[in-house]
């Protein structure tokens, strides 16, 4: 599959480019809409919770912009994971006619989805850096880890998304359940709040959320100027690689049956 995907790499790149052209063909702001929506969500949370949560950030009580920065860092990590998982959930159903009419490596579809999400994340990251500058926050050199950290939520989201995407072809109830689970996952990840405000029993549970160390690493490098939590990210990388391997195996074995079901 990987060899076939490499041979069709120009098809993947051109498909990503064409998707952006089609999406923003008649839009005045174009690609800015991809970053406006998450930034508006962050602004809403910041307006409501900034006064309460700012004092909870270690060493940041005097910085009134610390909480918005903390929030945007977490949203960047979560958006990469949730967007690629959501796209892959209905990827094969939405492209059913394409799968039945054209002959091409089917692995290209999730690669196109992942590539589109990666571009979205890169644009959002640039927008956040511009906002940091406007807020007077100068990130440390640790922020250079962000492109590397992006791999973790992308791999985790792609592995999960492919898995549920294949099941969704045969059992459409999966498509109704996953968005609810992702919504719960957002609130069980320390993005809007800090983990130390939770009761000890709940905090001990949230520690096992795979997105918790990923989000914490983004917050470390973008706000606190400290290194990512590599010791915790190691098992997240192993989990993401395992999930990708299982989902690709399932995808490869079930691709023929998927076309028949569609």
Secondary structure, DSSP 4 states (H G I P E B T S, - for coil): -HHHHHHTHHHHHHHHHHHHHHHTTT-SSGGGHHHHHHHHHHHHHHHHHHHHHGGGSTT-TT-TTHHHHHHHHHHHHHHHHHHHHHHHHTHHHHTHHHHHH--S-THHHHHHHHHHHHHHHHHHHHHHHHHHHHHT----GGGGGHHHHHHHHHHHHHHHHHHHHHHHHH-THHHHHHHHHHHHHHHTSTTSS-GGGS-HHHHHHHTT-HHHHHHHHHHIIIII-----HHHHHHHHHHHHHHHHHHHHHHHHHHHHHHHH-
